[in-house]
Each structure stands twice: as structure tokens, then as C-alpha cells.
């Protein structure tokens, strides 16, 4: 016997409180020496949006916790579209940069449309940090004041 279940009938009955949780985490790294942020290339957000879309119905929104800087990144990209700054690449004009930022913004909104429609991330901005992740995963709602993994 391999220790694996041979049939579905062998699977233990799972109580509602033991349903699995999905915690999606993605935060932008910034230059700690300067505090400079570059949210425009926040590559994990697209993947988080796609994962959320694919999995939220399986887990249920009440069992999904999202920690990411989606609102801030949309605002950052919107400003970059408006101004063309920062320059997308050194060989592009402000107008060309603006067009590239617009493409990224539309892709991000498309990839995160379900997450946005469902109210957005549970934790954003300054709450995107290692302490929040640890508090969420350990069920410490008192520390976060928000949605955490519940072990009851």
C-alpha cells in the first residue's frame, strides 16, 4: 500500500471548517536605499489575477485572501499613461512610453477583472508586507483587523 488513496470512497469526510484556504500574495520590491517604487512592472499581479479568476469559485470568496498592491499599481500605471513618465525604455518618447504603459494597464485590468469586481484585494498598500502575510496565515485577526485564515 502506497499510503495514497486508491479510491475517492477512501477519502475522509471533510467538515466545512476544514475546507482549504487560498492565500494569494504578491508585492512589489522597491529600492530600500532610495525608497523608489516601480509599480509598472509588478509582474505578479497579472498572475494573481489569473489565479484568482481560475480558483475563486472552487474555494469560495470567503476562503480566498488576496494580499497585493492592485489599486496602487492601477493608479501608478494610470499616471504613467497620462504623463508618459517614467520612460518605458530609454529609446522611447513620452508618447511611445505612454502607449506602452496603456497596454500594460489594460492587460492588468483584464487579468484582474474578476478580483476587481469582487471588491479587490483584502490587503493593499502598506499592508503588503511580511508581517501581514504571517498574521494572515497564523489566523491573527487582531493584528490585521481583516480577513485571516480561520482554524476553527
C-alpha positions as CSV (number, residue, x, y, z in Angstrom):
1,X,0.0,0.0,0.0
2,X,1.5,3.4,-1.0
3,X,-0.3,5.5,1.6
4,X,-2.2,7.2,-1.2
5,X,-5.9,6.9,-1.5
6,X,-6.9,4.2,-4.0
7,X,-10.5,5.5,-4.4
8,X,-12.5,8.6,-3.7
9,X,-14.6,6.5,-1.2
10,X,-11.5,6.2,1.0
11,X,-11.2,10.0,1.3
12,X,-12.1,11.2,4.8
13,X,-15.2,13.3,5.2
14,X,-14.2,16.9,5.4
15,X,-16.1,19.2,7.7
16,X,-16.9,22.8,6.5
17,X,-14.3,24.2,8.9
18,X,-11.6,22.2,7.4
19,X,-12.1,23.4,3.8
20,X,-8.9,24.6,2.3
21,X,-7.8,28.2,2.1
22,X,-6.2,30.0,-0.8
23,X,-3.9,32.9,0.0
24,X,-2.5,34.9,-3.0
25,X,0.4,37.1,-2.2
26,X,2.3,39.5,-4.5
27,X,4.1,42.7,-3.6
28,X,6.4,44.9,-5.5
29,X,10.0,45.1,-4.3
30,X,11.4,48.6,-4.1
31,X,14.9,50.0,-3.7
32,X,15.3,50.2,0.1
33,X,18.2,52.6,-0.3
34,X,16.2,55.2,-2.1
35,X,12.6,54.2,-1.4
36,X,12.0,54.3,-5.2
37,X,8.9,52.4,-6.3
38,X,8.4,51.0,-9.8
39,X,4.9,49.5,-9.8
40,X,4.6,49.5,-13.5
41,X,6.5,46.2,-13.9
42,X,4.7,44.5,-11.0
43,X,4.7,41.2,-12.9
44,X,3.0,39.0,-10.2
45,X,-0.3,41.0,-10.3
46,X,-1.2,39.6,-13.7
47,X,-0.7,36.1,-12.4
48,X,-2.5,36.7,-9.2
49,X,-5.5,38.0,-11.2
50,X,-5.5,34.9,-13.4
51,X,-5.1,32.6,-10.4
52,X,-7.9,34.3,-8.6
53,X,-10.2,34.0,-11.6
54,X,-9.4,30.3,-12.1
55,X,-9.7,29.3,-8.4
56,X,-12.2,31.6,-6.5
57,X,-15.2,29.5,-7.5
58,X,-13.5,26.3,-6.3
59,X,-12.5,27.7,-2.9
60,X,-15.3,30.3,-2.4
61,X,-14.6,34.0,-1.9
62,X,-14.9,33.5,1.8
63,X,-11.9,31.2,1.7
64,X,-9.7,33.3,-0.5
65,X,-7.4,36.0,0.9
66,X,-5.5,38.3,-1.5
67,X,-2.6,40.4,-0.4
68,X,-1.3,42.7,-3.2
69,X,-0.9,46.3,-4.4
70,X,-3.5,46.2,-7.2
71,X,-5.2,49.6,-6.6
72,X,-1.8,51.3,-6.1
73,X,-0.5,49.7,-9.3
74,X,-3.5,50.8,-11.3
75,X,-3.1,54.3,-10.1
76,X,0.7,54.3,-10.9
77,X,0.0,53.0,-14.4
78,X,-2.8,55.5,-15.0
79,X,-0.4,58.3,-14.1
80,X,2.3,56.9,-16.4
81,X,-0.2,56.7,-19.2
82,X,-1.2,60.3,-18.6
83,X,2.4,61.6,-18.5
84,X,4.5,59.1,-20.4
85,X,6.8,59.0,-17.4
86,X,8.7,57.2,-16.3
87,X,10.2,56.4,-19.6
88,X,9.2,52.9,-20.6
89,X,12.5,52.3,-22.3
90,X,15.4,54.7,-23.0
91,X,14.8,54.8,-26.7
92,X,11.1,55.7,-26.5
93,X,9.5,59.2,-26.5
94,X,7.0,60.1,-23.8
95,X,4.1,59.4,-26.2
96,X,5.5,56.0,-27.1
97,X,6.1,55.3,-23.4
98,X,2.5,56.3,-22.6
99,X,1.2,53.8,-25.2
100,X,3.3,51.0,-23.7
101,X,2.1,51.9,-20.2
102,X,-1.5,51.9,-21.5
103,X,-1.1,48.4,-22.9
104,X,0.2,47.2,-19.6
105,X,-2.7,48.9,-17.7
106,X,-5.3,47.4,-19.9
107,X,-3.7,43.9,-19.6
108,X,-3.7,44.3,-15.8
109,X,-7.3,45.4,-15.6
110,X,-8.3,42.5,-17.9
111,X,-6.3,39.9,-15.9
112,X,-7.7,41.2,-12.6
113,X,-11.3,42.0,-13.7
114,X,-12.9,39.3,-11.5
115,X,-10.8,40.3,-8.5
116,X,-11.8,43.9,-9.0
117,X,-15.4,43.0,-9.5
118,X,-15.4,41.1,-6.2
119,X,-14.1,44.1,-4.3
120,X,-10.4,43.9,-4.9
121,X,-7.6,42.6,-2.6
122,X,-8.2,42.0,1.1
123,X,-4.9,43.8,1.9
124,X,-3.2,46.5,-0.1
125,X,-0.6,49.3,0.1
126,X,1.3,49.4,3.3
127,X,-0.4,46.2,4.4
128,X,1.6,44.3,1.8
129,X,4.4,43.2,4.0
130,X,5.8,40.0,5.6
131,X,4.1,40.7,8.9
132,X,0.7,40.8,7.3
133,X,1.4,37.5,5.5
134,X,2.4,35.8,8.7
135,X,-0.6,37.2,10.6
136,X,-3.0,36.1,7.9
137,X,-1.5,32.6,7.7
138,X,-1.5,32.2,11.5
139,X,-5.0,33.4,11.9
140,X,-4.1,36.6,13.9
141,X,-7.1,38.8,13.0
142,X,-6.4,41.0,16.0
143,X,-3.2,42.1,14.4
144,X,-4.5,42.6,10.9
145,X,-8.0,43.8,11.6
146,X,-9.1,41.9,8.5
147,X,-9.7,38.5,6.9
148,X,-7.4,35.8,8.1
149,X,-7.1,32.0,7.8
150,X,-9.6,30.6,10.4
151,X,-8.6,27.4,12.1
152,X,-11.9,26.8,13.9
